[in-house]
Amino acid sequence: QVQTVESGGGLVQPGGSLRLSCVASGIIRPFSTYNMAWYRQAPGMQRELVASINSAGRINYADSVKGRFTLSRNNAMKTVALHMTGLKPEDTAVYYCRAGYGSAWSEYWGQGTQVTVSS
């Protein structure tokens, strides 16, 4: 199955920016045909979908991050990025990347990358 490795997290002050990156492996079809998504999980909370991009390039964002986060993909490098601006303390979470194909999503969850927004 497709595996993902996330990176780019860190500690940032409110209003700051971070760029997360996700590299996929175990790809058996052109990367462009995969759907990709970013999730996050805050302490004591359920994992939630932050943003996704499908094979047609359509991007969806959670209402809580619209206008602040931008998802992009590089099919040649088999990567997806999440550019986060205007960060708020409530964005603090472990961020995960996930791959899907058609209507199915990988059961694999990587280590994630920690984002902490605090002054």
C-alpha positions as a Markdown table, in Angstrom:
| # | Residue | x | y | z |
|---|---|---|---|---|
| 1 | Gln | 0.0 | 0.0 | 0.0 |
| 2 | Val | 1.0 | 3.6 | -0.4 |
| 3 | Gln | 3.1 | 4.9 | 2.5 |
| 4 | Thr | 3.7 | 8.6 | 3.3 |
| 5 | Val | 6.3 | 10.5 | 5.3 |
| 6 | Glu | 5.4 | 14.0 | 6.6 |
| 7 | Ser | 7.9 | 16.7 | 7.5 |
| 8 | Gly | 8.1 | 20.5 | 8.1 |
| 9 | Gly | 6.3 | 20.9 | 11.4 |
| 10 | Gly | 7.6 | 23.0 | 14.2 |
| 11 | Leu | 6.9 | 25.6 | 16.8 |
| 12 | Val | 5.6 | 28.9 | 15.4 |
| 13 | Gln | 4.1 | 32.0 | 16.9 |
| 14 | Pro | 0.4 | 33.0 | 16.2 |
| 15 | Gly | 0.1 | 34.6 | 12.8 |
| 16 | Gly | 3.2 | 32.7 | 11.6 |
| 17 | Ser | 3.6 | 30.3 | 8.7 |
| 18 | Leu | 4.8 | 26.8 | 8.0 |
| 19 | Arg | 5.1 | 24.6 | 5.0 |
| 20 | Leu | 4.5 | 20.9 | 5.5 |
| 21 | Ser | 5.6 | 18.3 | 3.0 |
| 22 | Cys | 4.6 | 14.7 | 2.3 |
| 23 | Val | 6.5 | 12.2 | 0.2 |
| 24 | Ala | 4.6 | 9.1 | -1.0 |
| 25 | Ser | 6.2 | 5.7 | -1.7 |
| 26 | Gly | 4.8 | 2.4 | -2.8 |
| 27 | Ile | 3.2 | 4.1 | -5.8 |
| 28 | Ile | 2.2 | 1.7 | -8.5 |
| 29 | Arg | 0.3 | 4.0 | -10.8 |
| 30 | Pro | 1.1 | 7.5 | -11.9 |
| 31 | Phe | 1.1 | 9.7 | -8.8 |
| 32 | Ser | -1.3 | 12.2 | -10.5 |
| 33 | Thr | -4.0 | 9.5 | -10.4 |
| 34 | Tyr | -4.0 | 9.4 | -6.6 |
| 35 | Asn | -6.1 | 11.5 | -4.3 |
| 36 | Met | -4.1 | 13.0 | -1.5 |
| 37 | Ala | -5.2 | 14.5 | 1.8 |
| 38 | Trp | -3.9 | 16.2 | 4.9 |
| 39 | Tyr | -5.4 | 15.4 | 8.3 |
| 40 | Arg | -4.7 | 16.7 | 11.7 |
| 41 | Gln | -5.2 | 15.4 | 15.2 |
| 42 | Ala | -5.1 | 17.6 | 18.3 |
| 43 | Pro | -4.6 | 16.2 | 21.8 |
| 44 | Gly | -7.8 | 14.5 | 23.0 |
| 45 | Met | -9.6 | 15.2 | 19.7 |
| 46 | Gln | -10.5 | 13.0 | 16.7 |
| 47 | Arg | -8.5 | 13.2 | 13.6 |
| 48 | Glu | -10.0 | 15.6 | 11.1 |
| 49 | Leu | -9.7 | 16.3 | 7.4 |
| 50 | Val | -7.9 | 19.6 | 6.7 |
| 51 | Ala | -7.5 | 19.6 | 2.9 |
| 52 | Ser | -7.7 | 17.2 | 0.0 |
| 53 | Ile | -6.9 | 17.1 | -3.7 |
| 54 | Asn | -8.3 | 14.6 | -6.1 |
| 55 | Ser | -6.8 | 13.2 | -9.3 |
| 56 | Ala | -8.6 | 16.0 | -11.3 |
| 57 | Gly | -6.8 | 18.6 | -9.2 |
| 58 | Arg | -9.9 | 19.7 | -7.4 |
| 59 | Ile | -9.0 | 20.9 | -3.9 |
| 60 | Asn | -11.3 | 21.1 | -0.9 |
| 61 | Tyr | -10.5 | 22.7 | 2.5 |
| 62 | Ala | -12.1 | 22.5 | 5.9 |
| 63 | Asp | -13.9 | 25.7 | 6.8 |
| 64 | Ser | -11.6 | 26.3 | 9.6 |
| 65 | Val | -8.5 | 26.7 | 7.3 |
| 66 | Lys | -10.1 | 28.2 | 4.2 |
| 67 | Gly | -8.2 | 31.3 | 3.1 |
| 68 | Arg | -5.2 | 30.4 | 5.3 |
| 69 | Phe | -4.0 | 27.0 | 4.1 |
| 70 | Thr | -3.0 | 26.1 | 0.5 |
| 71 | Leu | -2.5 | 22.5 | -0.7 |
| 72 | Ser | -0.4 | 21.8 | -3.7 |
| 73 | Arg | 1.1 | 18.7 | -5.3 |
| 74 | Asn | 4.1 | 17.9 | -7.4 |
| 75 | Asn | 3.4 | 14.8 | -9.4 |
| 76 | Ala | 7.0 | 14.4 | -10.7 |
| 77 | Met | 8.3 | 14.4 | -7.2 |
| 78 | Lys | 5.4 | 12.4 | -5.7 |
| 79 | Thr | 4.9 | 15.0 | -3.1 |
| 80 | Val | 2.1 | 17.1 | -1.7 |
| 81 | Ala | 2.6 | 20.3 | 0.4 |
| 82 | Leu | 0.5 | 22.2 | 2.8 |
| 83 | His | 1.4 | 25.9 | 3.1 |
| 84 | Met | -0.1 | 27.3 | 6.3 |
| 85 | Thr | -0.3 | 31.0 | 7.0 |
| 86 | Gly | -2.1 | 33.0 | 9.7 |
| 87 | Leu | -1.6 | 30.1 | 12.1 |
| 88 | Lys | -3.7 | 30.1 | 15.3 |
| 89 | Pro | -3.2 | 28.2 | 18.5 |
| 90 | Glu | -6.1 | 26.0 | 17.5 |
| 91 | Asp | -4.1 | 24.8 | 14.6 |
| 92 | Thr | -1.8 | 23.0 | 17.0 |
| 93 | Ala | -1.9 | 19.3 | 16.1 |
| 94 | Val | -0.1 | 16.4 | 14.6 |
| 95 | Tyr | -0.5 | 16.6 | 10.8 |
| 96 | Tyr | -0.8 | 13.5 | 8.7 |
| 97 | Cys | -0.8 | 12.9 | 4.9 |
| 98 | Arg | -2.9 | 10.1 | 3.3 |
| 99 | Ala | -3.2 | 8.7 | -0.2 |
| 100 | Gly | -6.2 | 7.3 | -1.9 |
| 101 | Tyr | -7.2 | 5.9 | -5.2 |
| 102 | Gly | -10.7 | 6.0 | -6.7 |
| 103 | Ser | -13.1 | 5.8 | -3.7 |
| 104 | Ala | -10.6 | 4.0 | -1.4 |
| 105 | Trp | -8.1 | 5.5 | 1.0 |
| 106 | Ser | -5.0 | 3.9 | 2.3 |
| 107 | Glu | -5.1 | 2.4 | 5.8 |
| 108 | Tyr | -1.6 | 3.5 | 6.3 |
| 109 | Trp | -0.9 | 6.4 | 8.7 |
| 110 | Gly | 2.6 | 7.7 | 9.0 |
| 111 | Gln | 4.3 | 9.3 | 12.0 |
| 112 | Gly | 2.9 | 12.7 | 11.2 |
| 113 | Thr | 4.6 | 16.0 | 11.9 |
| 114 | Gln | 3.9 | 18.1 | 15.0 |
| 115 | Val | 2.7 | 21.7 | 14.5 |
| 116 | Thr | 2.6 | 23.9 | 17.6 |
| 117 | Val | 1.3 | 27.4 | 17.5 |
| 118 | Ser | 2.2 | 29.3 | 20.7 |
| 119 | Ser | 3.6 | 32.5 | 21.8 |
